[in-house]
Amino acid sequence: RRSHFNKYSLNRAYQLKENLVILKLVASIAFPGFLLAVPCFVLFALYRALPHEFSLTKHICVAVYDIWIEITAGAAISVFPFADNRFRKVVARIPV
């Protein structure tokens, strides 16, 4: 029997549903991710814009930038498993 790709099937319905779930998940993570990234851009812009006379301030910008990258990575790793209800169920079953 031949497959008909122009016919509607349960597989296609399931795939469309999964695509919508993933798009909602990405949308719920994208805005907080953007807000977490803004300070990095500001610190980098300050570092590049300040003249060499402000070397201490430039070094502080680099140090805070490095710390903020670590904070952002930690926040992303700790928040992502709780972004969707299905992930929460899986995380709840992990033995501690």
N, C-alpha and C positions, 0 to 999 in steps of 0.2 A: 504494500500500500504506500502511496506517495504522500509526502508531507506537503501541506499547503501553507505557505508563509503569509498569505494575505488573509487568512482566517483568524478570528479572535479565539484565543485559547486561555486556559487557566494559567499556564506558564507565563503568558504575556501579562495577564492581570496581576499575578503575583510580582512579576518584575517591575511593573509600573508602580505598584504599592511600595515595594522596597526602595525604588528610586526616590519616591516622594519622602519616605522616612529619612533617607540619607540626606536629601536636600534640606529638610527641616533641621536635621542635626547639624549640618554645616552652617546653616543660617543662625542657629542658636549659639554657635561657637565663634562665628566670624566677628560679630560686633565686640564682644569682650576681648577677643584676640587683638582686634584693631586698637582698642583702648589700652591694652597692655603694651602695644608696640609704639604708641605715640611718644612716651618719654625717651625711648631710645633714639628716635629721630631728632627730638629736641636736643638731647645731650650731644649727639654727633654734630648737629648744626652749630651748637655753641662751641664745640671743640674746633671746628673748622673756621668759624667766624672770628674767634678771639685772636688778637695779635699775640706775638711771641712774648710781649711784656707780661702777659697774664698766664705765665707758665704754670703757676700753682693752681689756678682755676681750671686750666686745661687738663691738668693731671687729675684733679678732683672729678671733672666731667668723665674722664676715662674710667676712673675707679667706680663711680656711681653707675656708669653704663654697664660695666662688667657685673656688678652686683644685681642690677635690674634684669639683665639677661638670665641670671640664675633664678631670680624670683619668678620671672615669667615662665621659664621652663618648669619649675616646680609647680606653679599654679596650673599650667596646662596639663601636666601629668596627673595632678590630683583631682582636677575638675572633669576631665574628659570621661572617666568611667561613669560619672553621675549625670551626664548630659542627656541620656535617653533612658527611658524606663526599662527597656530590655537589658541595657548594660547594668543598671542598678540591680536587677534580679541576679545576674551572673556574679556581680561583685559580692552580693550578700551571701552567696553560697561558698565563697572562698574561705577556707579555714585560716584562722589567724594564729 
